[in-house]
Amino acid sequence: MTPLKLSAMSKKIAVLVIAATVWPSFAADLLSSYFGRKTEREQVRVQDVEGLSQHITNDGKLHLHLHDFLELVLKNSTDIQITRMNVYTAADAITAAKAPLDPFLAPSFSTQRTLAPLSQFYLTQSTQSSLFQQSSLQYQQVLPTGQTINGNFGLTRNSGSGYDTPALFGNLSFTVTQPLLRNRTGIEYRAPITLARTQLNITSELSESIIGTAVAAAAQQYWQAILSRDGIRVQEQAVALAEKANERDKKALELGAISRLDIYQSEAQVADSKRNLIQAQHQYTSALDGLRRLIGADVSPALRSTQIVLEDNASTLPVKNEILPFEEALSKALAVRPELQAADQQISMDQLNARVARQSLQPRLDLQAIGGSSGPAINFGALGIVYPGLSDTLRQVLGFNYPTYGLSLNMTLPFRNSAAQANFADALVSKTRDTYQKRQTREQVILDVRQAINAIDLAKATIDAAITARDFARKNVEAEQQKFELGTILVFELLDSQTKLAASETALLGAYVNYQEAYISYQHATWTLLDGLGMVVQKPQVR
């Protein structure tokens, strides 16, 4: 029989396999150096707080505009960093999904020595010794296209009883299995990887959505701090007006124009105004503490006592043309909102799960190719039986002097596959459910855009009305002061007008802040809030 010839690459691999079998002590190092495979693990480290020192000016204070604040939130917020870790976990799932395709080598070695009496019928002092050693190396891999490859090389060494010299026998065998019906395209092995990659995309989109919502909430919190800051100014004005009225009462009391009992009302007004001022100051301090946490300023001992100065003015409203009409804003939102992108990805996962489940309902028909070689042949020389050594064994095995080859066809025909039927039905139900959830998400996006635009319109109308009310309240205070000086009204009426002026100032300030918050909601609904902030949900590289 003509020996089969191997290619140069096949001979190299065969030599490595045989070397790993004969010398298992350094087989792993040899194979590793040949294939050059090294395990690389991306290190995910805790990031230090950064970017704060750039906003500390010569006065030693941390000056922030809204844009600067949001950039620092993206860099340093612990909540956002924790959310980003979900992406790395999803990336690890891709590596885990590749496990069925991982090849492996299984080297083994066994040795056995046997001592037996020279004769089984007569007890004698003479014994015979025999040594049996066996080495093997098995290789197995499932290819992404669905084929399964199995290879095995074994060496058997006999010496002692029955052998004049040590004898070495070798055997090489391999099989390749190709599915013909079920899993013919390897979908059962590729689907988990595809699903894991899709899940990574979903996790990235949802993480971006969560981060965007967190940034919007931080922006809202920033404007609430602005409201608290400007509320101090309103309360200071109220204290000044109350003290001014109290000074008038004191002069009137000295002149005998009023009784001692009439001054208590203005003094109570001063006390109430100072109390409100103290509460406003503490409220602002508490608001700054919340902002300090969001930007990570409390992590560093050197920054914990740094005073924060907010530079924005709530009355400086965004440009009107930045707010699109409803249909245009909605069209933009539907194209970029990450929740909708994640919903589409989820539906594609359901479709793939349905394909895999449908495949599992098919009968299994596998074609298997079998091949191998063995050796050596025992030679009969002039001095008797000659057992070949290692070189002769390898030459005959690798030269395929005595090959084995064949084909087999195996079929499995299940009469019922209840689990596969249930999985297929569940996949269809999941697809329908996720389609409804996508519709639900779409409806929520529409509602977000509509409510944001309505809130902007309401805030703008409220500002106009609040300005008018504030202006009349100021005029009313001026008029009441003149009346009080003329003695036509009581101090109670003057103090009441001052209280109403403080309330109108607070209402106007709240209207400005409501407009800013409504604009933040509009940016979040149309997914433009993160523009210019450099926010990217980076996906780890997975091989």
JOBEL-V744154 format. One record per backbone hydrogen bond with DSSP energy under -0.5 kcal/mol. NH is the residue of the N-H (numbers start at 1). CO is the residue of the C=O. If there is no record, write none. Layout:
nh = {NH;NH}
co = {CO;CO}
This chain:
nh = {4;11;12;13;14;15;16;17;18;19;20;21;22;23;26;27;30;31;32;33;34;35;36;37;38;40;42;45;55;56;57;57;60;62;63;63;64;69;70;71;72;73;74;75;76;77;81;82;83;84;85;85;86;86;87;88;89;90;91;92;93;94;94;95;96;97;98;98;99;101;102;104;106;108;110;112;114;116;118;124;128;130;131;132;133;134;135;136;137;138;139;140;141;143;143;146;148;149;150;151;152;153;154;155;156;157;158;159;160;161;161;163;167;168;169;170;171;172;173;174;175;176;177;178;178;179;180;181;182;184;186;189;190;191;193;194;195;196;197;198;199;200;201;202;203;204;205;206;207;208;209;210;211;212;213;214;215;216;217;218;219;220;221;222;223;224;225;226;227;228;229;230;231;232;232;233;234;235;236;237;238;239;240;241;242;243;244;245;246;247;248;249;250;251;252;253;254;255;256;256;257;258;262;263;267;268;269;270;271;272;273;274;275;276;277;278;279;280;281;282;283;284;285;286;287;288;289;290;291;292;293;294;295;296;297;298;299;300;301;303;304;304;306;309;311;311;316;317;322;323;324;329;330;331;332;333;334;335;336;336;337;340;341;342;343;344;345;346;347;348;349;350;351;352;353;354;355;356;357;358;359;360;361;361;362;364;365;366;367;368;368;369;370;371;372;373;374;375;379;381;381;384;386;387;388;393;394;395;396;397;398;399;400;401;402;403;404;406;408;410;412;414;421;422;423;424;425;426;427;428;429;430;431;432;433;434;435;436;437;438;439;440;441;442;443;444;445;446;447;448;449;450;451;452;453;454;455;456;457;458;459;460;461;462;463;464;465;466;467;468;469;470;471;472;473;474;475;476;477;478;479;480;481;482;483;484;485;486;487;488;489;493;494;495;496;497;498;499;500;501;502;503;504;505;506;507;508;509;510;511;512;513;514;515;516;517;518;519;520;521;522;523;524;525;526;528;529;531;533;535;536;538;540}
co = {400;7;8;9;10;11;12;13;14;15;16;17;18;19;23;24;26;27;28;29;30;31;32;32;36;38;40;43;52;53;55;61;57;307;55;61;309;65;66;67;68;69;70;71;72;73;77;78;79;80;81;82;82;83;84;84;85;86;87;88;89;90;91;91;92;93;94;95;96;98;99;140;138;136;134;132;130;128;126;122;116;114;159;112;157;110;155;108;153;106;151;104;149;141;147;143;177;141;175;139;173;137;171;135;169;133;167;131;163;129;159;160;158;388;156;375;154;373;152;371;150;369;148;176;367;177;365;365;363;181;183;186;186;187;189;190;191;192;193;194;195;196;197;198;199;200;201;202;203;204;205;206;207;208;209;210;211;212;213;214;215;216;217;218;219;220;221;222;223;224;225;226;227;228;229;229;230;231;232;233;234;235;236;237;238;239;240;241;242;243;244;245;246;247;248;249;250;251;252;253;252;252;259;260;263;264;265;266;267;268;269;270;271;272;273;274;275;276;277;278;279;280;281;282;283;284;285;286;287;288;289;290;291;293;292;292;296;296;299;300;300;301;303;62;64;309;313;315;319;320;322;325;326;327;328;329;330;331;332;333;333;337;337;338;339;340;341;342;343;344;345;346;347;348;349;350;351;352;353;354;355;356;357;358;359;412;363;410;178;366;408;176;406;174;404;172;402;170;386;379;384;381;379;385;386;389;390;391;392;393;394;395;397;396;396;400;372;370;368;366;364;412;417;418;419;420;421;422;423;424;425;426;427;428;429;430;431;432;433;434;435;436;437;438;439;440;441;442;443;444;445;446;447;448;449;450;451;452;453;454;455;456;457;458;459;460;461;462;463;464;465;466;467;468;469;470;471;472;473;474;475;476;477;478;479;480;481;482;483;483;483;490;490;491;492;493;494;495;496;497;498;499;500;501;502;503;504;505;506;507;508;509;510;511;512;513;514;515;516;517;518;519;520;521;522;523;523;528;530;530;534;536;538}
